Amino acid sequence: MMDKYRLTSKLHEIELVKVWEEITGVLVAKHTTKLEMRCKTLYVWFDQAPLKNEIFLRRDQLLKAINNRLGENFIEKIFIG
């Protein structure tokens, strides 16, 4: 039923938002302006350019941390915007 109404991806997004601060830390969570998931790709926007650059350089590490916390292959790519 969840797939029929395309709710599975939205539930995954909500689950990620709930644990975002625990995975990234308080500072990163505070400056995150938007999180969005589409087709196993995580789109993340920040309000500070230096932080955006730091997360861009560490996106592989962040990808592993998210997949370790929420299940293998939860997301496949991270787009930093």
C-alpha positions as a Markdown table, in Angstrom:
| # | Residue | x | y | z |
|---|---|---|---|---|
| 1 | Met | 0.0 | 0.0 | 0.0 |
| 2 | Met | 2.9 | 2.4 | 0.8 |
| 3 | Asp | 4.4 | 1.9 | -2.6 |
| 4 | Lys | 1.0 | 2.3 | -4.3 |
| 5 | Tyr | 0.7 | 5.8 | -2.9 |
| 6 | Arg | 4.4 | 6.5 | -3.2 |
| 7 | Leu | 4.8 | 7.1 | 0.6 |
| 8 | Thr | 7.8 | 4.9 | 1.1 |
| 9 | Ser | 10.3 | 7.5 | -0.1 |
| 10 | Lys | 8.6 | 10.2 | 2.0 |
| 11 | Leu | 8.8 | 8.0 | 5.1 |
| 12 | His | 12.5 | 7.5 | 4.5 |
| 13 | Glu | 13.0 | 11.3 | 4.2 |
| 14 | Ile | 11.2 | 11.8 | 7.5 |
| 15 | Glu | 13.3 | 9.1 | 9.2 |
| 16 | Leu | 16.5 | 10.8 | 7.9 |
| 17 | Val | 15.3 | 14.3 | 9.1 |
| 18 | Lys | 14.8 | 12.8 | 12.6 |
| 19 | Val | 18.3 | 11.5 | 12.9 |
| 20 | Trp | 20.1 | 14.2 | 10.9 |
| 21 | Glu | 21.4 | 16.1 | 14.0 |
| 22 | Glu | 22.7 | 12.8 | 15.5 |
| 23 | Ile | 24.6 | 11.9 | 12.4 |
| 24 | Thr | 26.0 | 15.3 | 11.4 |
| 25 | Gly | 26.3 | 17.1 | 14.8 |
| 26 | Val | 24.6 | 20.2 | 16.1 |
| 27 | Leu | 26.6 | 22.7 | 14.1 |
| 28 | Val | 25.9 | 21.1 | 10.7 |
| 29 | Ala | 22.2 | 20.5 | 11.6 |
| 30 | Lys | 21.8 | 24.1 | 12.7 |
| 31 | His | 23.0 | 25.4 | 9.3 |
| 32 | Thr | 21.1 | 22.9 | 7.2 |
| 33 | Thr | 18.3 | 24.8 | 5.4 |
| 34 | Lys | 16.7 | 21.9 | 3.5 |
| 35 | Leu | 16.9 | 18.1 | 3.2 |
| 36 | Glu | 15.2 | 16.3 | 0.4 |
| 37 | Met | 15.4 | 12.7 | -0.9 |
| 38 | Arg | 14.6 | 11.7 | -4.5 |
| 39 | Cys | 15.3 | 8.2 | -5.9 |
| 40 | Lys | 18.0 | 7.3 | -3.2 |
| 41 | Thr | 19.7 | 10.7 | -3.8 |
| 42 | Leu | 20.0 | 13.0 | -0.8 |
| 43 | Tyr | 19.8 | 16.8 | -1.6 |
| 44 | Val | 21.2 | 19.0 | 1.1 |
| 45 | Trp | 21.3 | 22.8 | 1.3 |
| 46 | Phe | 23.3 | 24.9 | 3.7 |
| 47 | Asp | 23.2 | 28.6 | 4.6 |
| 48 | Gln | 27.0 | 29.0 | 4.9 |
| 49 | Ala | 29.5 | 28.5 | 2.0 |
| 50 | Pro | 32.4 | 27.3 | 4.1 |
| 51 | Leu | 30.2 | 24.6 | 5.8 |
| 52 | Lys | 28.8 | 23.6 | 2.4 |
| 53 | Asn | 32.4 | 23.2 | 1.1 |
| 54 | Glu | 33.4 | 21.1 | 4.1 |
| 55 | Ile | 30.4 | 18.8 | 3.7 |
| 56 | Phe | 31.1 | 18.5 | 0.0 |
| 57 | Leu | 34.6 | 17.3 | 0.7 |
| 58 | Arg | 33.3 | 14.8 | 3.3 |
| 59 | Arg | 30.2 | 13.6 | 1.5 |
| 60 | Asp | 31.5 | 10.0 | 1.1 |
| 61 | Gln | 32.0 | 9.8 | 4.9 |
| 62 | Leu | 28.6 | 11.3 | 5.4 |
| 63 | Leu | 27.1 | 8.7 | 3.0 |
| 64 | Lys | 28.6 | 5.9 | 4.9 |
| 65 | Ala | 27.4 | 7.3 | 8.3 |
| 66 | Ile | 23.8 | 7.6 | 7.0 |
| 67 | Asn | 23.8 | 4.1 | 5.5 |
| 68 | Asn | 25.3 | 2.6 | 8.7 |
| 69 | Arg | 22.6 | 4.3 | 10.8 |
| 70 | Leu | 19.6 | 3.8 | 8.6 |
| 71 | Gly | 20.4 | 0.6 | 6.6 |
| 72 | Glu | 22.6 | -0.4 | 3.8 |
| 73 | Asn | 21.8 | 1.4 | 0.5 |
| 74 | Phe | 19.5 | 3.8 | 2.2 |
| 75 | Ile | 21.0 | 6.5 | -0.1 |
| 76 | Glu | 23.4 | 6.1 | -3.0 |
| 77 | Lys | 24.4 | 9.7 | -3.7 |
| 78 | Ile | 24.5 | 13.1 | -1.9 |
| 79 | Phe | 24.0 | 16.4 | -3.8 |
| 80 | Ile | 25.2 | 19.5 | -1.9 |
| 81 | Gly | 23.4 | 22.6 | -3.0 |
